[in-house]
């Protein structure tokens, strides 16, 4: 799994910036999260969005079965069923 995530980060560097922004937003909008570290370690919502972003990137590469597997894990672990084809947040242009 780590190799998969590392490859997504290398192929799509903008995803790291998106995850940073998601972390900041989680701490700003949820008063029960006292710090960035707490959001990173304990927030199921942040984990669900991070997993979705990785699945979306994989889905965009045409690896739909793997992306749907991550969607299934996301649903089971975090209770968030976000289809990997949907766009959440800003839309990045992809170079073909």
C-alpha positions in Angstrom: 0.0 0.0 0.0 2.9 2.4 0.8 4.4 1.9 -2.6 1.0 2.7 -4.2 0.6 5.9 -2.2 4.2 6.9 -2.9 3.7 6.4 -6.6 0.5 8.6 -6.6 2.4 11.4 -4.8 5.2 11.2 -7.3 3.0 11.1 -10.4 0.6 13.9 -9.1 2.5 16.3 -6.8 -0.6 18.6 -6.5 -2.3 15.9 -4.4 0.1 16.7 -1.5 -0.9 20.3 -1.5 -4.6 19.3 -1.6 -4.0 17.0 1.5 -2.3 19.9 3.3 -5.2 22.2 2.6 -7.7 19.5 3.7 -5.8 19.2 7.0 -5.9 23.0 7.6 -9.6 23.1 6.7 -10.3 20.2 9.1 -8.7 22.0 12.0 -10.4 25.3 11.1 -13.9 24.0 10.7 -14.1 21.4 13.4 -13.7 22.8 16.9 -13.2 19.3 18.4 -9.8 19.0 16.5 -7.3 21.0 18.5 -4.3 20.8 16.2 -3.0 19.7 12.8 -1.4 16.7 14.4 -4.7 15.6 16.0 -6.5 15.9 12.7 -3.7 13.9 10.9 -3.8 11.2 13.5 -7.4 10.9 14.6 -9.8 12.6 12.2 -11.9 10.0 10.3 -13.2 12.7 8.0 -9.6 13.7 7.0 -8.6 10.1 6.5 -11.7 9.5 4.3 -10.9 12.5 2.1 -7.2 11.6 1.9 -8.2 8.0 0.8 -10.6 9.4 -1.7 -8.0 11.7 -3.2 -5.6 8.8 -3.7 -8.4 6.6 -5.2 -9.5 9.5 -7.5 -5.9 9.8 -8.8 -5.7 6.1 -9.4 -9.2 6.1 -11.1 -8.0 8.9 -13.4 -5.1 6.8 -14.5 -7.6 4.1 -15.7 -7.0 1.7 -12.8 -10.7 1.6 -11.9 -10.7 -1.7 -10.1 -8.0 -0.7 -7.7 -9.7 2.7 -7.1 -13.0 0.9 -6.3 -11.1 -1.3 -3.9 -9.8 1.7 -2.1 -13.4 3.1 -2.1 -14.6 0.0 -0.5 -11.9 0.2 2.2 -12.7 3.8 2.7 -16.4 3.0 3.3 -15.6 0.1 5.6 -13.0 1.9 7.7 -14.2 5.5 7.8 -17.9 5.2 6.9 -17.5 7.5 3.9 -18.5 6.1 0.5 -17.1 8.6 -2.0 -17.0 7.3 -5.6 -13.5 7.8 -7.0 -14.8 9.4 -10.2 -16.4 12.3 -8.5 -14.6 15.6 -8.2 -14.2 17.1 -4.7 -12.6 20.5 -4.3 -10.8 22.3 -7.1 -10.5 20.5 -10.4 -6.9 20.1 -11.7 -6.2 20.0 -15.4 -4.7 16.7 -16.5 -2.1 16.5 -19.2 -2.8 13.8 -21.7 
